[in-house]
Amino acid sequence: MGVRINSRRDCMQIQTVIFDMDGVIYRGEKAMPGAKEAVRALEKEGVEVFFLTNNGSRTRGHFARRLSSFGIKAPLGRVYCTSYGAAKYMAANMPGATAYILEEDTEKEFTDVGIRCVHDEKANAVVVGLDRKLTYAKLSIAFRALLRGAHFIATNDDPSYPVEDGFLPGAGAIVASLAYSTRRRPIIIGKPEPYMLDLIVEEHGIRKEGALMVGDQLSTDILMAKKEGMKSALVLTGVSSRAEAMEGRIRPDFVIESIRDVPKIVRDAAKR
Ligand SMILES: [Mg+2]
């Protein structure tokens, strides 16, 4: 029996699932019910699972440990955060540049790829994200470096993010203050921009057409998937609501109540 290549059936199958993390796998420090089981079920069926967060305020190691504390064993190579993405972007596009990082505890990602981190306005690049220890002094260094012509890189532009008891201001709030005061626009590493997805493609050779993006935010997760030709599922445990998905201009392929419903999407796609 011959193997059919590129048949309609092959096209419908989902070989890869990329999970957003905040609002999908966990909210704040709490795991979503059924997250561990859903990931396990997918892996059992041979689906490649990746984790992709716009959060750039921690390292990949931190996110891998957090996943592990929720019972999800993810190798470092399957965990993507935007501090790692920004470091890879700088290494590829700005060889020899120094960086001032307006994020917490993420310099390791940069030094790991050979970038020297500095703490003054002579930096060649300013990397801005969610810095919960932001001070006016730090903002001033970043502002002056940008006025001197440093590259302006934002790990992400999220306006807010979900926590146990509601929402908090996101990296976008800090990025906006620098964009406003310097009249400059940043290069954005995180979703909905395609850079992080391209990095997964480059490092793992996944096919976008055979991939499903699962996220809680229409303007980041789902918009990126739509722009990049991926299927998408909006999960209603985070930022965006069903009403927004139905009436808005960004329409996901699936709207699901919980991460628990993801294995069924993959199984149904295989049956078609
Ligand atoms: Mg999210």
Boltz pocket constraint, residues with backbone or C-beta under 6 A from the ligand:
constraints:
  - pocket:
      binder: B
      contacts: [[A, 20], [A, 21], [A, 22], [A, 23], [A, 24], [A, 215], [A, 216], [A, 217], [A, 238]]
      max_distance: 6.0
